[in-house]
Amino acid sequence: MPTVLRIQGYLFYFYANEGSESPHIHVDKAGATAKFWLSPIRRVRSHGFSPAQQRTIENIIQKHQAALIAKWHEKFPRS
């Protein structure tokens, strides 16, 4: 589970076996969890995050989108 970003108590990470999917990021904080596509940024699922927290996560992803996508391609290079 490579962690790629920690900010405002949120942990952003990939699972090691998900390279066959489109670029996305998992987010955890205080027992809540979510999954977001990276391009375009879109929530796939969220459990335990309030709407305000989901907006905060989306804003963080937007701010760091290029770096998150670059990390995705480092972890899951295309053949």
mmCIF file as gemmi writes it, N, C-alpha and C atoms, coordinates in Angstrom:
data_model
loop_
_atom_site.group_PDB
_atom_site.id
_atom_site.type_symbol
_atom_site.label_atom_id
_atom_site.label_alt_id
_atom_site.label_comp_id
_atom_site.label_asym_id
_atom_site.label_entity_id
_atom_site.label_seq_id
_atom_site.pdbx_PDB_ins_code
_atom_site.Cartn_x
_atom_site.Cartn_y
_atom_site.Cartn_z
_atom_site.occupancy
_atom_site.B_iso_or_equiv
_atom_site.pdbx_formal_charge
_atom_site.auth_seq_id
_atom_site.auth_asym_id
_atom_site.pdbx_PDB_model_num
ATOM 1 N N . MET Axp A 1 ? 0.844 -1.171 0 1 0 ? 1 A 1
ATOM 2 C CA . MET Axp A 1 ? 0 0 0 1 0 ? 1 A 1
ATOM 3 C C . MET Axp A 1 ? 0.894 1.242 0 1 0 ? 1 A 1
ATOM 4 N N . PRO Axp A 2 ? 1.374 1.656 -1.163 1 0 ? 2 A 1
ATOM 5 C CA . PRO Axp A 2 ? 2.25 2.833 -1.226 1 0 ? 2 A 1
ATOM 6 C C . PRO Axp A 2 ? 1.518 4.121 -0.866 1 0 ? 2 A 1
ATOM 7 N N . THR Axp A 3 ? 1.969 4.765 0.179 1 0 ? 3 A 1
ATOM 8 C CA . THR Axp A 3 ? 1.43 6.065 0.568 1 0 ? 3 A 1
ATOM 9 C C . THR Axp A 3 ? 2.092 7.13 -0.293 1 0 ? 3 A 1
ATOM 10 N N . VAL Axp A 4 ? 1.276 7.994 -0.892 1 0 ? 4 A 1
ATOM 11 C CA . VAL Axp A 4 ? 1.837 9.014 -1.779 1 0 ? 4 A 1
ATOM 12 C C . VAL Axp A 4 ? 1.671 10.427 -1.253 1 0 ? 4 A 1
ATOM 13 N N . LEU Axp A 5 ? 0.781 10.619 -0.264 1 0 ? 5 A 1
ATOM 14 C CA . LEU Axp A 5 ? 0.578 11.964 0.275 1 0 ? 5 A 1
ATOM 15 C C . LEU Axp A 5 ? -0.091 11.857 1.636 1 0 ? 5 A 1
ATOM 16 N N . ARG Axp A 6 ? 0.388 12.67 2.562 1 0 ? 6 A 1
ATOM 17 C CA . ARG Axp A 6 ? -0.263 12.847 3.864 1 0 ? 6 A 1
ATOM 18 C C . ARG Axp A 6 ? -0.438 14.341 4.054 1 0 ? 6 A 1
ATOM 19 N N . ILE Axp A 7 ? -1.682 14.738 4.243 1 0 ? 7 A 1
ATOM 20 C CA . ILE Axp A 7 ? -1.957 16.16 4.399 1 0 ? 7 A 1
ATOM 21 C C . ILE Axp A 7 ? -3.263 16.328 5.18 1 0 ? 7 A 1
ATOM 22 N N . GLN Axp A 8 ? -3.276 17.254 6.12 1 0 ? 8 A 1
ATOM 23 C CA . GLN Axp A 8 ? -4.457 17.562 6.936 1 0 ? 8 A 1
ATOM 24 C C . GLN Axp A 8 ? -5.053 16.311 7.583 1 0 ? 8 A 1
ATOM 25 N N . GLY Axp A 9 ? -4.214 15.355 7.91 1 0 ? 9 A 1
ATOM 26 C CA . GLY Axp A 9 ? -4.678 14.13 8.534 1 0 ? 9 A 1
ATOM 27 C C . GLY Axp A 9 ? -5.196 13.083 7.567 1 0 ? 9 A 1
ATOM 28 N N . TYR Axp A 10 ? -5.246 13.405 6.273 1 0 ? 10 A 1
ATOM 29 C CA . TYR Axp A 10 ? -5.695 12.463 5.25 1 0 ? 10 A 1
ATOM 30 C C . TYR Axp A 10 ? -4.504 11.676 4.73 1 0 ? 10 A 1
ATOM 31 N N . LEU Axp A 11 ? -4.699 10.402 4.521 1 0 ? 11 A 1
ATOM 32 C CA . LEU Axp A 11 ? -3.682 9.51 3.978 1 0 ? 11 A 1
ATOM 33 C C . LEU Axp A 11 ? -4.124 9.113 2.573 1 0 ? 11 A 1
ATOM 34 N N . PHE Axp A 12 ? -3.313 9.452 1.567 1 0 ? 12 A 1
ATOM 35 C CA . PHE Axp A 12 ? -3.598 9.155 0.168 1 0 ? 12 A 1
ATOM 36 C C . PHE Axp A 12 ? -2.665 8.036 -0.27 1 0 ? 12 A 1
ATOM 37 N N . TYR Axp A 13 ? -3.236 6.973 -0.856 1 0 ? 13 A 1
ATOM 38 C CA . TYR Axp A 13 ? -2.411 5.803 -1.185 1 0 ? 13 A 1
ATOM 39 C C . TYR Axp A 13 ? -2.995 5.02 -2.346 1 0 ? 13 A 1
ATOM 40 N N . PHE Axp A 14 ? -2.171 4.122 -2.896 1 0 ? 14 A 1
ATOM 41 C CA . PHE Axp A 14 ? -2.57 3.16 -3.918 1 0 ? 14 A 1
ATOM 42 C C . PHE Axp A 14 ? -2.472 1.772 -3.312 1 0 ? 14 A 1
ATOM 43 N N . TYR Axp A 15 ? -3.236 0.825 -3.846 1 0 ? 15 A 1
ATOM 44 C CA . TYR Axp A 15 ? -3.013 -0.59 -3.559 1 0 ? 15 A 1
ATOM 45 C C . TYR Axp A 15 ? -2.068 -1.122 -4.627 1 0 ? 15 A 1
ATOM 46 N N . ALA Axp A 16 ? -1.204 -2.039 -4.26 1 0 ? 16 A 1
ATOM 47 C CA . ALA Axp A 16 ? -0.158 -2.529 -5.156 1 0 ? 16 A 1
ATOM 48 C C . ALA Axp A 16 ? -0.685 -3.32 -6.345 1 0 ? 16 A 1
ATOM 49 N N . ASN Axp A 17 ? -1.895 -3.824 -6.285 1 0 ? 17 A 1
ATOM 50 C CA . ASN Axp A 17 ? -2.396 -4.681 -7.358 1 0 ? 17 A 1
ATOM 51 C C . ASN Axp A 17 ? -3.444 -4.013 -8.246 1 0 ? 17 A 1
ATOM 52 N N . GLU Axp A 18 ? -3.49 -2.7 -8.304 1 0 ? 18 A 1
ATOM 53 C CA . GLU Axp A 18 ? -4.555 -2.011 -9.022 1 0 ? 18 A 1
ATOM 54 C C . GLU Axp A 18 ? -4.119 -1.347 -10.322 1 0 ? 18 A 1
ATOM 55 N N . GLY Axp A 19 ? -2.972 -1.724 -10.834 1 0 ? 19 A 1
ATOM 56 C CA . GLY Axp A 19 ? -2.453 -1.091 -12.04 1 0 ? 19 A 1
ATOM 57 C C . GLY Axp A 19 ? -3.29 -1.295 -13.282 1 0 ? 19 A 1
ATOM 58 N N . SER Axp A 20 ? -4.204 -2.259 -13.274 1 0 ? 20 A 1
ATOM 59 C CA . SER Axp A 20 ? -5.045 -2.491 -14.446 1 0 ? 20 A 1
ATOM 60 C C . SER Axp A 20 ? -6.228 -1.523 -14.511 1 0 ? 20 A 1
ATOM 61 N N . GLU Axp A 21 ? -6.479 -0.795 -13.444 1 0 ? 21 A 1
ATOM 62 C CA . GLU Axp A 21 ? -7.565 0.187 -13.413 1 0 ? 21 A 1
ATOM 63 C C . GLU Axp A 21 ? -7.052 1.546 -13.877 1 0 ? 21 A 1
ATOM 64 N N . SER Axp A 22 ? -7.992 2.447 -14.151 1 0 ? 22 A 1
ATOM 65 C CA . SER Axp A 22 ? -7.628 3.833 -14.459 1 0 ? 22 A 1
ATOM 66 C C . SER Axp A 22 ? -7.002 4.465 -13.219 1 0 ? 22 A 1
ATOM 67 N N . PRO Axp A 23 ? -6.17 5.494 -13.404 1 0 ? 23 A 1
ATOM 68 C CA . PRO Axp A 23 ? -5.534 6.134 -12.248 1 0 ? 23 A 1
ATOM 69 C C . PRO Axp A 23 ? -6.558 6.618 -11.22 1 0 ? 23 A 1
ATOM 70 N N . HIS Axp A 24 ? -6.325 6.219 -9.981 1 0 ? 24 A 1
ATOM 71 C CA . HIS Axp A 24 ? -7.205 6.613 -8.888 1 0 ? 24 A 1
ATOM 72 C C . HIS Axp A 24 ? -6.407 6.621 -7.594 1 0 ? 24 A 1
ATOM 73 N N . ILE Axp A 25 ? -7.039 7.148 -6.545 1 0 ? 25 A 1
ATOM 74 C CA . ILE Axp A 25 ? -6.381 7.268 -5.252 1 0 ? 25 A 1
ATOM 75 C C . ILE Axp A 25 ? -7.374 6.854 -4.163 1 0 ? 25 A 1
ATOM 76 N N . HIS Axp A 26 ? -6.857 6.195 -3.138 1 0 ? 26 A 1
ATOM 77 C CA . HIS Axp A 26 ? -7.64 5.86 -1.96 1 0 ? 26 A 1
ATOM 78 C C . HIS Axp A 26 ? -7.271 6.863 -0.874 1 0 ? 26 A 1
ATOM 79 N N . VAL Axp A 27 ? -8.244 7.197 -0.034 1 0 ? 27 A 1
ATOM 80 C CA . VAL Axp A 27 ? -8.041 8.182 1.026 1 0 ? 27 A 1
ATOM 81 C C . VAL Axp A 27 ? -8.645 7.65 2.316 1 0 ? 27 A 1
ATOM 82 N N . ASP Axp A 28 ? -7.883 7.721 3.396 1 0 ? 28 A 1
ATOM 83 C CA . ASP Axp A 28 ? -8.368 7.313 4.721 1 0 ? 28 A 1
ATOM 84 C C . ASP Axp A 28 ? -8.115 8.436 5.723 1 0 ? 28 A 1
ATOM 85 N N . LYS Axp A 29 ? -9.004 8.511 6.694 1 0 ? 29 A 1
ATOM 86 C CA . LYS Axp A 29 ? -8.799 9.402 7.842 1 0 ? 29 A 1
ATOM 87 C C . LYS Axp A 29 ? -9.774 8.983 8.938 1 0 ? 29 A 1
ATOM 88 N N . ALA Axp A 30 ? -9.251 8.706 10.104 1 0 ? 30 A 1
ATOM 89 C CA . ALA Axp A 30 ? -10.059 8.437 11.302 1 0 ? 30 A 1
ATOM 90 C C . ALA Axp A 30 ? -11.166 7.412 11.058 1 0 ? 30 A 1
ATOM 91 N N . GLY Axp A 31 ? -10.828 6.329 10.373 1 0 ? 31 A 1
ATOM 92 C CA . GLY Axp A 31 ? -11.79 5.262 10.137 1 0 ? 31 A 1
ATOM 93 C C . GLY Axp A 31 ? -12.671 5.441 8.917 1 0 ? 31 A 1
ATOM 94 N N . ALA Axp A 32 ? -12.633 6.598 8.29 1 0 ? 32 A 1
ATOM 95 C CA . ALA Axp A 32 ? -13.386 6.84 7.054 1 0 ? 32 A 1
ATOM 96 C C . ALA Axp A 32 ? -12.501 6.496 5.864 1 0 ? 32 A 1
ATOM 97 N N . THR Axp A 33 ? -13.123 6.14 4.74 1 0 ? 33 A 1
ATOM 98 C CA . THR Axp A 33 ? -12.357 5.766 3.558 1 0 ? 33 A 1
ATOM 99 C C . THR Axp A 33 ? -13.089 6.205 2.293 1 0 ? 33 A 1
ATOM 100 N N . ALA Axp A 34 ? -12.324 6.459 1.234 1 0 ? 34 A 1
ATOM 101 C CA . ALA Axp A 34 ? -12.909 6.867 -0.039 1 0 ? 34 A 1
ATOM 102 C C . ALA Axp A 34 ? -11.971 6.479 -1.175 1 0 ? 34 A 1
ATOM 103 N N . LYS Axp A 35 ? -12.527 6.476 -2.377 1 0 ? 35 A 1
ATOM 104 C CA . LYS Axp A 35 ? -11.762 6.227 -3.597 1 0 ? 35 A 1
ATOM 105 C C . LYS Axp A 35 ? -12.176 7.278 -4.615 1 0 ? 35 A 1
ATOM 106 N N . PHE Axp A 36 ? -11.186 7.892 -5.273 1 0 ? 36 A 1
ATOM 107 C CA . PHE Axp A 36 ? -11.436 8.93 -6.265 1 0 ? 36 A 1
ATOM 108 C C . PHE Axp A 36 ? -10.659 8.629 -7.541 1 0 ? 36 A 1
ATOM 109 N N . TRP Axp A 37 ? -11.323 8.775 -8.695 1 0 ? 37 A 1
ATOM 110 C CA . TRP Axp A 37 ? -10.6 8.773 -9.963 1 0 ? 37 A 1
ATOM 111 C C . TRP Axp A 37 ? -9.778 10.05 -10.023 1 0 ? 37 A 1
ATOM 112 N N . LEU Axp A 38 ? -8.637 9.998 -10.697 1 0 ? 38 A 1
ATOM 113 C CA . LEU Axp A 38 ? -7.745 11.158 -10.746 1 0 ? 38 A 1
ATOM 114 C C . LEU Axp A 38 ? -7.955 12.047 -11.967 1 0 ? 38 A 1
ATOM 115 N N . SER Axp A 39 ? -8.497 11.503 -13.052 1 0 ? 39 A 1
ATOM 116 C CA . SER Axp A 39 ? -8.671 12.332 -14.247 1 0 ? 39 A 1
ATOM 117 C C . SER Axp A 39 ? -9.825 11.8 -15.084 1 0 ? 39 A 1
ATOM 118 N N . PRO Axp A 40 ? -10.953 12.486 -15.077 1 0 ? 40 A 1
ATOM 119 C CA . PRO Axp A 40 ? -11.25 13.658 -14.261 1 0 ? 40 A 1
ATOM 120 C C . PRO Axp A 40 ? -11.464 13.246 -12.8 1 0 ? 40 A 1
ATOM 121 N N . ILE Axp A 41 ? -11.302 14.21 -11.931 1 0 ? 41 A 1
ATOM 122 C CA . ILE Axp A 41 ? -11.463 13.936 -10.502 1 0 ? 41 A 1
ATOM 123 C C . ILE Axp A 41 ? -12.939 13.66 -10.24 1 0 ? 41 A 1
ATOM 124 N N . ARG Axp A 42 ? -13.181 12.467 -9.699 1 0 ? 42 A 1
ATOM 125 C CA . ARG Axp A 42 ? -14.56 12.057 -9.439 1 0 ? 42 A 1
ATOM 126 C C . ARG Axp A 42 ? -14.565 11.034 -8.319 1 0 ? 42 A 1
ATOM 127 N N . ARG Axp A 43 ? -15.472 11.208 -7.382 1 0 ? 43 A 1
ATOM 128 C CA . ARG Axp A 43 ? -15.594 10.269 -6.273 1 0 ? 43 A 1
ATOM 129 C C . ARG Axp A 43 ? -16.199 8.966 -6.776 1 0 ? 43 A 1
ATOM 130 N N . VAL Axp A 44 ? -15.543 7.857 -6.466 1 0 ? 44 A 1
ATOM 131 C CA . VAL Axp A 44 ? -16.048 6.53 -6.799 1 0 ? 44 A 1
ATOM 132 C C . VAL Axp A 44 ? -16.92 6.028 -5.656 1 0 ? 44 A 1
ATOM 133 N N . ARG Axp A 45 ? -16.409 6.154 -4.436 1 0 ? 45 A 1
ATOM 134 C CA . ARG Axp A 45 ? -17.142 5.73 -3.256 1 0 ? 45 A 1
ATOM 135 C C . ARG Axp A 45 ? -16.591 6.465 -2.051 1 0 ? 45 A 1
ATOM 136 N N . SER Axp A 46 ? -17.406 6.548 -1.023 1 0 ? 46 A 1
ATOM 137 C CA . SER Axp A 46 ? -16.984 7.189 0.213 1 0 ? 46 A 1
ATOM 138 C C . SER Axp A 46 ? -17.793 6.611 1.362 1 0 ? 46 A 1
ATOM 139 N N . HIS Axp A 47 ? -17.109 6.224 2.421 1 0 ? 47 A 1
ATOM 140 C CA . HIS Axp A 47 ? -17.759 5.689 3.608 1 0 ? 47 A 1
ATOM 141 C C . HIS Axp A 47 ? -17.21 6.423 4.83 1 0 ? 47 A 1
ATOM 142 N N . GLY Axp A 48 ? -18.065 7.188 5.487 1 0 ? 48 A 1
ATOM 143 C CA . GLY Axp A 48 ? -17.674 7.85 6.72 1 0 ? 48 A 1
ATOM 144 C C . GLY Axp A 48 ? -17.225 9.289 6.582 1 0 ? 48 A 1
ATOM 145 N N . PHE Axp A 49 ? -17.021 9.774 5.356 1 0 ? 49 A 1
ATOM 146 C CA . PHE Axp A 49 ? -16.647 11.173 5.168 1 0 ? 49 A 1
ATOM 147 C C . PHE Axp A 49 ? -17.903 12.017 4.968 1 0 ? 49 A 1
ATOM 148 N N . SER Axp A 50 ? -17.94 13.178 5.615 1 0 ? 50 A 1
ATOM 149 C CA . SER Axp A 50 ? -19.053 14.105 5.421 1 0 ? 50 A 1
ATOM 150 C C . SER Axp A 50 ? -18.929 14.756 4.044 1 0 ? 50 A 1
ATOM 151 N N . PRO Axp A 51 ? -19.996 15.368 3.54 1 0 ? 51 A 1
ATOM 152 C CA . PRO Axp A 51 ? -19.888 16.099 2.274 1 0 ? 51 A 1
ATOM 153 C C . PRO Axp A 51 ? -18.785 17.166 2.306 1 0 ? 51 A 1
ATOM 154 N N . ALA Axp A 52 ? -18.626 17.847 3.428 1 0 ? 52 A 1
ATOM 155 C CA . ALA Axp A 52 ? -17.57 18.862 3.537 1 0 ? 52 A 1
ATOM 156 C C . ALA Axp A 52 ? -16.187 18.217 3.435 1 0 ? 52 A 1
ATOM 157 N N . GLN Axp A 53 ? -16.005 17.073 4.079 1 0 ? 53 A 1
ATOM 158 C CA . GLN Axp A 53 ? -14.72 16.368 3.989 1 0 ? 53 A 1
ATOM 159 C C . GLN Axp A 53 ? -14.474 15.883 2.566 1 0 ? 53 A 1
ATOM 160 N N . GLN Axp A 54 ? -15.502 15.42 1.893 1 0 ? 54 A 1
ATOM 161 C CA . GLN Axp A 54 ? -15.341 14.984 0.508 1 0 ? 54 A 1
ATOM 162 C C . GLN Axp A 54 ? -14.909 16.144 -0.382 1 0 ? 54 A 1
ATOM 163 N N . ARG Axp A 55 ? -15.466 17.325 -0.16 1 0 ? 55 A 1
ATOM 164 C CA . ARG Axp A 55 ? -15.04 18.511 -0.921 1 0 ? 55 A 1
ATOM 165 C C . ARG Axp A 55 ? -13.587 18.863 -0.603 1 0 ? 55 A 1
ATOM 166 N N . THR Axp A 56 ? -13.207 18.748 0.669 1 0 ? 56 A 1
ATOM 167 C CA . THR Axp A 56 ? -11.813 19.004 1.053 1 0 ? 56 A 1
ATOM 168 C C . THR Axp A 56 ? -10.887 18.035 0.337 1 0 ? 56 A 1
ATOM 169 N N . ILE Axp A 57 ? -11.242 16.761 0.318 1 0 ? 57 A 1
ATOM 170 C CA . ILE Axp A 57 ? -10.424 15.755 -0.369 1 0 ? 57 A 1
ATOM 171 C C . ILE Axp A 57 ? -10.318 16.091 -1.851 1 0 ? 57 A 1
ATOM 172 N N . GLU Axp A 58 ? -11.446 16.419 -2.481 1 0 ? 58 A 1
ATOM 173 C CA . GLU Axp A 58 ? -11.418 16.789 -3.906 1 0 ? 58 A 1
ATOM 174 C C . GLU Axp A 58 ? -10.508 17.98 -4.144 1 0 ? 58 A 1
ATOM 175 N N . ASN Axp A 59 ? -10.548 18.969 -3.256 1 0 ? 59 A 1
ATOM 176 C CA . ASN Axp A 59 ? -9.673 20.145 -3.396 1 0 ? 59 A 1
ATOM 177 C C . ASN Axp A 59 ? -8.204 19.762 -3.254 1 0 ? 59 A 1
ATOM 178 N N . ILE Axp A 60 ? -7.892 18.879 -2.325 1 0 ? 60 A 1
ATOM 179 C CA . ILE Axp A 60 ? -6.508 18.415 -2.164 1 0 ? 60 A 1
ATOM 180 C C . ILE Axp A 60 ? -6.065 17.666 -3.407 1 0 ? 60 A 1
ATOM 181 N N . ILE Axp A 61 ? -6.923 16.785 -3.918 1 0 ? 61 A 1
ATOM 182 C CA . ILE Axp A 61 ? -6.577 16.043 -5.131 1 0 ? 61 A 1
ATOM 183 C C . ILE Axp A 61 ? -6.355 17.006 -6.289 1 0 ? 61 A 1
ATOM 184 N N . GLN Axp A 62 ? -7.23 17.991 -6.418 1 0 ? 62 A 1
ATOM 185 C CA . GLN Axp A 62 ? -7.075 18.96 -7.507 1 0 ? 62 A 1
ATOM 186 C C . GLN Axp A 62 ? -5.738 19.693 -7.4 1 0 ? 62 A 1
ATOM 187 N N . LYS Axp A 63 ? -5.385 20.104 -6.201 1 0 ? 63 A 1
ATOM 188 C CA . LYS Axp A 63 ? -4.13 20.834 -5.996 1 0 ? 63 A 1
ATOM 189 C C . LYS Axp A 63 ? -2.914 19.958 -6.313 1 0 ? 63 A 1
ATOM 190 N N . HIS Axp A 64 ? -3.006 18.67 -6.038 1 0 ? 64 A 1
ATOM 191 C CA . HIS Axp A 64 ? -1.872 17.755 -6.202 1 0 ? 64 A 1
ATOM 192 C C . HIS Axp A 64 ? -2.079 16.767 -7.355 1 0 ? 64 A 1
ATOM 193 N N . GLN Axp A 65 ? -3.037 17.036 -8.22 1 0 ? 65 A 1
ATOM 194 C CA . GLN Axp A 65 ? -3.423 16.094 -9.261 1 0 ? 65 A 1
ATOM 195 C C . GLN Axp A 65 ? -2.249 15.652 -10.132 1 0 ? 65 A 1
ATOM 196 N N . ALA Axp A 66 ? -1.466 16.573 -10.628 1 0 ? 66 A 1
ATOM 197 C CA . ALA Axp A 66 ? -0.347 16.217 -11.507 1 0 ? 66 A 1
ATOM 198 C C . ALA Axp A 66 ? 0.645 15.303 -10.792 1 0 ? 66 A 1
ATOM 199 N N . ALA Axp A 67 ? 0.954 15.606 -9.552 1 0 ? 67 A 1
ATOM 200 C CA . ALA Axp A 67 ? 1.904 14.786 -8.793 1 0 ? 67 A 1
ATOM 201 C C . ALA Axp A 67 ? 1.323 13.403 -8.5 1 0 ? 67 A 1
ATOM 202 N N . LEU Axp A 68 ? 0.03 13.333 -8.187 1 0 ? 68 A 1
ATOM 203 C CA . LEU Axp A 68 ? -0.604 12.042 -7.913 1 0 ? 68 A 1
ATOM 204 C C . LEU Axp A 68 ? -0.622 11.17 -9.16 1 0 ? 68 A 1
ATOM 205 N N . ILE Axp A 69 ? -0.93 11.763 -10.305 1 0 ? 69 A 1
ATOM 206 C CA . ILE Axp A 69 ? -0.924 11.007 -11.561 1 0 ? 69 A 1
ATOM 207 C C . ILE Axp A 69 ? 0.487 10.547 -11.893 1 0 ? 69 A 1
ATOM 208 N N . ALA Axp A 70 ? 1.465 11.401 -11.676 1 0 ? 70 A 1
ATOM 209 C CA . ALA Axp A 70 ? 2.863 11.012 -11.927 1 0 ? 70 A 1
ATOM 210 C C . ALA Axp A 70 ? 3.258 9.839 -11.03 1 0 ? 70 A 1
ATOM 211 N N . LYS Axp A 71 ? 2.871 9.897 -9.765 1 0 ? 71 A 1
ATOM 212 C CA . LYS Axp A 71 ? 3.17 8.789 -8.84 1 0 ? 71 A 1
ATOM 213 C C . LYS Axp A 71 ? 2.476 7.503 -9.288 1 0 ? 71 A 1
ATOM 214 N N . TRP Axp A 72 ? 1.24 7.623 -9.779 1 0 ? 72 A 1
ATOM 215 C CA . TRP Axp A 72 ? 0.519 6.458 -10.285 1 0 ? 72 A 1
ATOM 216 C C . TRP Axp A 72 ? 1.329 5.791 -11.406 1 0 ? 72 A 1
ATOM 217 N N . HIS Axp A 73 ? 1.799 6.606 -12.358 1 0 ? 73 A 1
ATOM 218 C CA . HIS Axp A 73 ? 2.535 6.051 -13.501 1 0 ? 73 A 1
ATOM 219 C C . HIS Axp A 73 ? 3.921 5.534 -13.118 1 0 ? 73 A 1
ATOM 220 N N . GLU Axp A 74 ? 4.502 6.069 -12.053 1 0 ? 74 A 1
ATOM 221 C CA . GLU Axp A 74 ? 5.74 5.501 -11.52 1 0 ? 74 A 1
ATOM 222 C C . GLU Axp A 74 ? 5.478 4.108 -10.953 1 0 ? 74 A 1
ATOM 223 N N . LYS Axp A 75 ? 4.38 3.978 -10.213 1 0 ? 75 A 1
ATOM 224 C CA . LYS Axp A 75 ? 4.041 2.71 -9.568 1 0 ? 75 A 1
ATOM 225 C C . LYS Axp A 75 ? 3.539 1.674 -10.574 1 0 ? 75 A 1
ATOM 226 N N . PHE Axp A 76 ? 2.781 2.139 -11.562 1 0 ? 76 A 1
ATOM 227 C CA . PHE Axp A 76 ? 2.177 1.241 -12.539 1 0 ? 76 A 1
ATOM 228 C C . PHE Axp A 76 ? 2.551 1.673 -13.959 1 0 ? 76 A 1
ATOM 229 N N . PRO Axp A 77 ? 3.819 1.482 -14.332 1 0 ? 77 A 1
ATOM 230 C CA . PRO Axp A 77 ? 4.227 1.897 -15.694 1 0 ? 77 A 1
ATOM 231 C C . PRO Axp A 77 ? 3.488 1.076 -16.748 1 0 ? 77 A 1
ATOM 232 N N . ARG Axp A 78 ? 3.13 1.748 -17.8 1 0 ? 78 A 1
ATOM 233 C CA . ARG Axp A 78 ? 2.439 1.058 -18.899 1 0 ? 78 A 1
ATOM 234 C C . ARG Axp A 78 ? 3.452 0.38 -19.785 1 0 ? 78 A 1
ATOM 235 N N . SER Axp A 79 ? 3.12 -0.797 -20.241 1 0 ? 79 A 1
ATOM 236 C CA . SER Axp A 79 ? 4.041 -1.565 -21.097 1 0 ? 79 A 1
ATOM 237 C C . SER Axp A 79 ? 3.988 -1.062 -22.514 1 0 ? 79 A 1
